[in-house]
Amino acid sequence: MNLTGILGRLLGLENAQSIESVEPSLAAPWATIRPLAVLRLPGAERPGGALLFSLSAGKHAGTRTVLAVCRALALSLLLVALAEPI
């Protein structure tokens, strides 16, 4: 018996099956036409977002850097969410 069968039995699931392959895709029309844009756009928006929002942060350079990185990551996650991954 394999690990999937053992875990299925422990969890009370009958006929547990393992996932053999994954084919991720994007559902947004703009992302299906240009899927590499989803990878390129976060790289392009990070410097712009960091520059735009770093002026409004605190007085310390460390604080501005941390906030700029957090905002850039949030913008990147927003872009990936808008691409509607399935």
N, C-alpha and C positions, 0 to 999 in steps of 0.2 A: 504494500500500500504506500502511496506517495504522501508527501506533506499536505497536499490539498485535501486528500481524502481524510487524513487524520484531523486536520483543523475543521473540516466540515462535520465530522462526527462529533468533535468536542463542542461545536457550536449548535449542534442539533439540526444541521442542514443535510438534506438528502440530495444525492447526485451533485455534489459540489464539483465544479469544473474550474480549471485554471485558464487564465488568459494567455493565449499563445502569441498573439501579435497585436500591436496597437497602430492605428493609422490616424494620427491627429489631423484635423483640418479646421479651417476657419469658415464661419458662416456669413460674415459680413461681406457684402458685394465688393467693396473696395479692397478687402483683404484677400478675396479669392482671385481677383485679377492680378494683384501684385503681392504675393505672400512675403516676399523679401522686404517689402516696405515695413512690415510689422517689426522686423529685426533692425532695420536701418533708422526708422523714425525716433525710437528712444535715444539713440546715440546723437541724433541731431537736436533733440529737444532738451537734453540735459544741460548743455552749456547755456542755452538761452534762458531756461527756467532758473538756473542757478544765478545767472547774472541779473535777471529781472527781480528776483526775490531777495537776493543777498543785500540789497540796499536798505531793505526794511527791517532787517534783523537787529540783534543786539549790538553792543559796542565791541565785544570781544571777537577776534578773528576765528577762534575755535567754535564759538556759538554759531557764527554765520556759516562756517563750513559744514557743521553738522546739520543745520537746518536746510542748507542748500542741497546736501546729499539726500536728506529725507524727502524734500519736495521733488527732486529729480526721480527718485524711486517711485513716489506716488504718481507722478505723471506717466512714468513708464508702465506701471500697473494699470492705470486708466486706459492707456492706449491698447494694451493687450486685452482688457475687458471689452473695449469697444470693437475689437476684431472678432468677438464672439467665438472663442475656441470651443470646438465640440470633439 
